[in-house]
């Protein structure tokens, strides 16, 4: 077996990359085919934070939903780099947020597939690994590349850093790893954490024989975590302590279903690829295999003994599947390189072209079967929709026509997050995961015909949005479903 055999026909490798990137865009676009708005509630949250940050002109700004408290850099769960990146891009490009959240998940996954290709091509399985990386599923529970969220951006960085770590050993390469890690850390801390975990085995393997490379990589990966520590320690330390406490599993995630959705064929190719890389040997291949095994071990500990926090381990499932896809690429490459021995071919009277292309035929069959199984599975994943066209048009009208004198609204708490993102106004309450007492008060007010004027005045509410009737003389109907307090 020759891992570099594909370099004999590099043009074919580039041509195969084109349909893979088209597949990546389609897979990420599936939830958006018949729905033009952000799908997951976290997408609406990030949209609102990006707008609030740009409006304030600072990384410290008032909470865009309830208007209570200041969101700042010292809180690591508010992915500042992600909000700055997309906020600035939106302003420069002039594209609407709706266009960005509908089409750019596909573009980001295309870039992720390209980065996987760049990483894998030198090892001989570029397009194969990129193909499997396209198939990472997106679910409401663990999110994924079909949503424009920080963890989806994080997937893009990992193959690029692995490529630099495996192939370059200069001060400039360590600087590039440092910059990429800093960027990833500002976008999504759990993603940066898993990047370190993935590369840790490779760094340890290089301690004997190439300790300078291990030192350069280790410093480039760790220093970005240490520099901001004084500012984020108050928010970060409780999460670190939570790693040592029992935490119940997330009941809304079906983990066996997740593996079935990703596909048994990709997992099978990953097992084959693990064997192929282990037999080939060398620090790079051992590093890939051990990086995947360490991830699987940590996730197994989490979901067996229930230690850890979802912020780290829940998002780690995405990176586990990314690594499964990369290693599966090595397995598919081995299948593609299968050639029937000449004696066997002559004994069975198989024509030479057939014998020499047996592996390619098997590879093509595996790709076709994988697509036949995986694409319908991706299309059948259920997603919720927070708003419809009626809501969006009403919210847009409020944002454009209702003055800042009317700053707080009450509406269905499930739709309130999208309302804030579109109108840039505050709300009395909103549901993010589960309804609370304030949400019940909002539902009681709306179901009671909006008649409780004291509720509005006591809570500083001046806007009511409802698709039911309102019977309150203190409210003025300014648009269908939109009422302002006199």
Buried (B, 14 or more C-beta within 10 A) or exposed (E): EEBEEBEEEEEEBEEBBEEBBBBBBBBBBBBBEEEEBBBBBBBBBBBBBBBBBBEBEEBEBBBBBBBEEEBBBBBBBBBBBBBBBBBEEBEEEEEEBBEBBBBBBBBBBBBBBBBBBBBBBBBBBBBBBBBBBBBBBBBBBBBBBBBBBBBBBBBBBBBBBBBBBBEBBEEEBBEBBBEBBBBBBBBBBBBBBBBBBBBBBBBBBBEEEEEEBBBBBBBBBEEBBEEBEEBBEEBBEEBEEBBEEEBEEBEEBEBEBBBBBBBEBBBBBBEBBBBBBEEBEEBBBBBBBBBBBBBBEBBEEBBEEEBBBBBBBBBBBBBBBBBBBBBBBBBBBBBBBBEBEEEEBEEEEBEEEEBBBBBBEBBEEBBEEBBEBBBEBBEEBEBEEBBEEEBBBBBEBBBEEBEEEBBBBBBBBBBBBBBBBBBBBBBBBBBBEEBEEBBEBBBEBBEEEBBBBEBBEEBEBBBBBBEEEBEBEBBEEBBEBBBBBE
